[in-house]
């Protein structure tokens, strides 16, 4: 079990965001070592389209990688779970969106909350990494960190405001989240839209393959992004994601899984 989280100063770019006043809500979940900064443009687009949006900051993110190492996947999931329940009280219907590990958190919300989640929009969701070095994490986690995985973005000048180090205790905890999510994929029966970058230097195709094989919904749509890398919400295909997800959510307003 990771040590209890401690308070730390949140960098301005990583602040959570909430906006809109519509009866249809969208919860947006950011990725591992990232922050709400990577999701904010998506949230602002959805807000302009009439949705109520919430982008919580996951514990240990937006402060320091050392603090992230003192948190675990249950802390991150608890944060999005609380945000989901609050949004559900304010809205008649709630969709969930996620980037990378945020996609795994979104899938777990769908597994746990059933038809309270109206649908999922996932960008390069991560539920597995095939790199054989991942098998050594249980041993490597005694080290504090390795080089970071952030800013995998094709568009010049973009910065996701993530950590420059990859905290290994937290990464090991993330693998436990992946296992938990994969075991429950058959319970995901909500309409699901997945955006997948053909060139992704963080998440390999095994996550998409496992998602296709295990998900319970018959309504799975996969859109391939040809110009963007992993953090596609800040990349060349961002508008494709924003417009397509808004249309997807509108199409399923009134549905229940």
ROBAPA-489050 format. One record per atom (N, C-alpha, C): x, z, y. Coordinates in steps of 0.001 Angstrom, whole numbers, plus 500000, padded with zeros to 6 digits. Example, Ala and Ser with C-alpha at 12.3 -4.5 7.8 and 13.67 -1.06 7.14 Angstrom:
residues 2
513190507800494310512300507800495500513200507800496700512850507080497750513670507140498940512900507870500030
//
This chain:
residues 257
500847500000498815500000500000500000500886500000501240500563499145502193501348499079503413501130500336504237502116500663505085501964501803505969500799501572506918500247502633507446499118502516508370499541501744509609498664500862510129498991500118511336499230501051512517500077500650513422500296501400514643499939500532515827499656501157516937499281500413518130500502499735518724500303498616519370501372497889520027500759497021521097501578496588522033501090495765523125500768494367522632499578493886522959499151492539522575499593491564523660500276490495523271500666489492524256499421488813524789499403488426526072498184487865526668497617486669525908498493485797525387498018484591524700497261484921523422497471486110522879496877486473521591495580487261521718495078487399522912493871488193523110492687487583522368491800488412521840490593487873521197489699487205522234488768486412521739487864485724522661486447485744522103485483485955522980484072485856522611483324485237523778482352484392523475481594483745524545480333483090524032479532482621524956478289481959524602477154482944524407475956482409524376474774483269524240473712482642523344474086481639522572473120480956521717472703481796520532471661481340519838471154482047518663471901481653517392472787480643517495473615480247516352475055480627516669475633481455515813476980481936516053478010481281515159479241481260515643480383480785514845481503481809514971481921482349513851483076483231513793484290482391513434485358482488514222486571481711513991487717482645513628488380482357512500489430483237511951490784482530512036491730483158512706493058482549512852493921482802511620495122482241511638495984482267510465497054483348510485497808483414509400498868484403509194500016484170510163500444485208510841501469485253511893501037484541513165499815484004513193499293483346514378498480484305515229497521483745515974496706484576516857495472483777517275494540484398518004493367483659518504493719482468519380494955482428519875495360481312520741495137479955520071495412479858518768495276478585518055493817478189517854492898479136518003491479478881517773490682478764519075491287479174520174490531479245521428489988477891521890490785476793521849490207475508522275488997475106521436489038475379520148487903475101519256486706475937519678486954477224519922485875478122520331485249477666521652486077477271522595485552476832523893484702475572523748485123474651522880484325473450522634482963473827522052482964474689521060481702475100520438480809475834521429481425476643522282480645477347523301479967476347524239480686475308524646480083474275525505478956473547524789479034473500523455477990472843522667476786473756522421476818474969522957475672475860522869475751476951521824476895477069521140477053478112520125477582479402520758477233480529520161477875481801520493479116481912519594480271482249520149481510482246519379482221483586519474482986483879518435483818485075518421485111484752517687486238485081518325487559484878517728488284486215517737488145487018516692488833488307516670490333488150516451491083489129516926492520489193516636492712490044515390493391489490514398493623490229513166494669491327513391494507492494512758495491493570512912496907493088512591497851493551513410499244493183513207499635491856513802498698491132514366498970489820514945498944489902516481499751489046517096499784489014518550500558490177519164501295490915518348502084492036518855503542491840518443503861492222517194505209492018516667505121491821515164506078491092514618506043490872513170506283492186512419506986493125513086507199494423512437505862495148512243504992495054513232503682495681513073502875494978511980502969493654511928502257492921510879502696493406509499503959493741509346504468494235508068503872495586507688503247496269508651502621497559508361501127497418508068500646496190507955499240495953507651499116495250506302497881495134505820497628494466504549496414493554504687496155492793503627495047491837503685493708492533503862493575493756503380492304494458503554492060494799505020493128495042505789492983495253507234492472493985507904493048492849507527492649491583508157491210491230507798490875491429506514489513491114506107488504492053506769488834493325506876487920494268507520487623493855508954488625493318509650488427492891511035487433491731511130487569490731510256486643489602510332485272489997509790485236490920508843483960491391508318483167492109509410483823492987510161483149493674511266482652492678512305483490491694512621483094490692513611481910489869513117481921489531511833480812488775511260479507489561511341479546490832510990478332491649511015477800491797512439478711491964513409478284492062514806477651490766515281478254489636514904477703488343515301476362488107514624476220488563513395474949488401512677473830489198513337474168490345513918473146491126514622472694490443515904473587489639516496473270488979517767472646487609517580472780487017516398472364485633516172471428485535514975470606484503514991469740484255513857470449483596512698471608482990512980472340482251511954473811482233512333474709482378511335476145482446511618476912481540510652477784480718511218478745479912510468480125480550510619481036480219509710482392480765509771483391479622509690484407479680510555485480478692510577486810479403510407487786478719509823489074479358509618490207478356509540491374478792509985492605478009509919493585478707508990494106477990507977495145478506507090494669479771506385495352480921506571494862482147505955493475482491506460493157482094507689491808482295508200490777481591507343491179480497506692490291479825505753490019480678504530491051481385504046490856482298502910489922483438503293490093483976504487489205485043504954487774484542505086487614483303505581486276482723505702485625482555504333486397482091503372485869481934502013485445483281501438486228484322501687485849485643501155484565486153501821484398485892503110483140486257503765481967485568503089482137484298502765481066483556502081480797484138500696481860484528499996481703485124498663480961486454498730481274487251499754480734488604499842479341488649500472479069487751501397477824487838502171476780486790501788477111485912500871476115484969500375475460484157501480474116484078501424473421483180502350473355483705503776473942484880504050474109485288505441475122484393506156476020483783505400476948482779505933476305481417505732476026480705506824475281479456506725476135478263506330477434478343506548478322477236506201479735477547506645480691476765506140482105476977506411482744475701506946483613475852507945484458474761508421485898475257508357486704474663507498488046475158507209489089474105507561490165474550508199491269473657508564492507474098507792492979473233506912494152473513506077494095474922505488492999475229504776492864476574504210493937476852503166494428478081503167495491478466502233494971479509501257494952479148499960494618480110498912495689480092497801496766479365498037497864479282497058499003478506497684500226478859497306501402478056497658502216477850496386502505476601496077503140476264494802504649476492494795505255476762495932506695476983496019507108478059495009508020477739494085508410478718493056509015479990493624509509479938494841510075481143495446509012482210495683507731481801495740506666482774495943506608483778494792507079483362493589507068484270492444508051485432492622508984485264493552509988486303493779509582487273494877508395487078495456508016487889496607507990489378496299507571489729495100507507491151494763508886491797494893509939491019494625511299491531494777511800491369496212511459490224496818511967489938498160511338490801499240510163491380498955509469492114500003510230493366500450511295493743499737512128494847500216512879494422501475513031493103501680513607492602502925512509492611503980512837492860505241511784492903506261511171491545506573511980490498506655511420489208507079512372488073506745511826486867506803512607485634506729512204484759507914512804483569508011512484482661509114510988482366509164510482482180510360509050481996510564508542480648510090507191480556510043506527479340509583505676478713510685505773479241511896504870478830512964505211477491513585504279477044514431504438475840515249504642474570514440503963474461513291503985473197512553502936472290513189503349471656514290502469470841515130503189469543515456502526468413515258503153467116515530503212466815517029502217467264517777502132466948519200503201467710519983504037467016520749505077467711521522504460468647522557505183469727522831504781470630523904503750471668523535503293471689522292502296472668521869502983473899521272502356475055521474502910476311520977501751477187520529501728477585519247500619478391518752500771479879519067501874480246519726502103481646520114502099482568518899502784482155517850502909482975516649504277483622516570504549484291515461505822484978515279506916484011514840508145484339515212509283483522514783509913484062513504509321485136512941509760485680511664508550485793510736508805485696509445507761485796508425507908487143507715507064488131508036507209489466507448506815489479505973507733489875505114507554489637503683506589490614503013506530491847503470505546492765502882504136492249503164503917491776504385502603491238504734502327489941503966503357489111503790503176487877503036502798488180501595503437489173501010503077489558499646501626490006499577501185490745500582499784491164500614498855489957500722499288488951501473498470487747501580498267487092500222499273487108499364499108486512498033498033487249497232497868488540497485496798489291496825495435488845497340495349488533498618494116487960499169493800486637498490494804485777498347494564484479497704493993484658496304494584485564495532494096485791494163492652486251494160492332487170495058490970487674495159489991486543495502490368485713496454489491484611496881489316483591495766490400483232495088490295482239494024489365482715492910489397484012492621488553484551491551487069484473491895486747484404493172485343484377493577484852483051494120485645481993493996485262480709494588483918480191494073483577480504492838482316480018492272481113480570493032481320481657493797480218482246494553480019481580495908480923480678496272480785479975497557479848478794497354478605478972497728477588477933497536477118477333498856477726477773499943477359477260501258477956475867501497477310475047502333477938473779502739479322474047503326480286473247502913481680473502503311482329472205503769482908472253504953483638471133505542485105471519505618485972470691505039487406470976505028488160469862505738488985470241506691489919469302507326491297469548506715491899468472506211493151468575505478494177467618506084495307468181506530496375467360507111497228466751506006497369465438506044498193464782505029499650465246505121500122465537506352501467466065506537501352467524506971501522468423506036501440469856506296502686470485505716503510471109506562504779471667506115504681473162505811503455473688505809503232475107505519502429475289504234501300474596504137500403474720502984500445473429502178500804473525500900500893472339500051499517471986499481499375470820498830498062470370498351497428471235497271498165472180496696497589472984495616496375473781496078496354474205497341495190474956497836493935474102497807494043472859498268492880471973498265492448471665496836493416471461495956493078471174494554492321472338493922492770473556494153492107474735493602490728474929494224490624474625495510489329474741496178488335473754495594488750472522495432487862471508494840487415471912493435488352472455492659488060472766491258487177473997491105487288474950492043486632476229491836485409476517492673485228475814493787484146476158494698482785475880494064481810476716494380480500476601493756479533475665494445479836475253495688478889474420496411478942472972495951477774472293495866477781470852495636477988470076496934477974470800498076478069470177499398479453470463499988480457469783499448481834469917499922482279468582500501482685468600501764483182467394502438484616467636502870485509466705502527486915466815502907487268465654503824487785465977504998488197464976505981489715465028506097490371463911505862491828463855505939492272463572507369493208464383507845493785464206509176495131463501509020495261462351509627496453461532509430497567461824510427497233462414511590498230462530512660498687463960512918498047464935512319498332466335512635499059467032511506499827468068511876500483468920510900499584470143510630500174471269510271499391472409509793498437472975510844498940473226512045498105473842513087497314472741513793496407472145513053495710470944513532494759471231514684494388472478514889493504472822515997494197472682517351495523472553517342496287472329518573497017470992518534496593470092517659497355468875517404496534467632517763497035466477517369496414465212517767494968465072517302494624465680516175493276465526515628492328466651516017492715467441517007491889468592517375490473468172517761490328467146518556488990466733518992488144466272517808488776465657516822488045465279515606487472466516514931488281467568514836487823468828514245486705469439515070486890469492516382485910470148517243484562469434517191484590468120517380483325467362517393482668467359516017483489467159514973482936467082513628482336468397513165482980469497513497482446470796513074481168471132513818481115470810515107479882471063515868478717470281515271478966469027514928477933468211514297477534468791512935478510469241512163478260469852510856477395471098511004477732471965511960476938473175512160475500472826512567475359471893513489473999471513513926473189470950512766473850470202511902473165469594510765472611470645509815473238471803509782472822472836508835472111474009509495471799473900510762470989474929511405469609474935510736469171476098510343467907476215509634468058476263508128469231475843507634469482475918506185469818477340505779469661477619504525470195478836503926470795478450502594472002478979502312472709478592501075471896478994499849
//
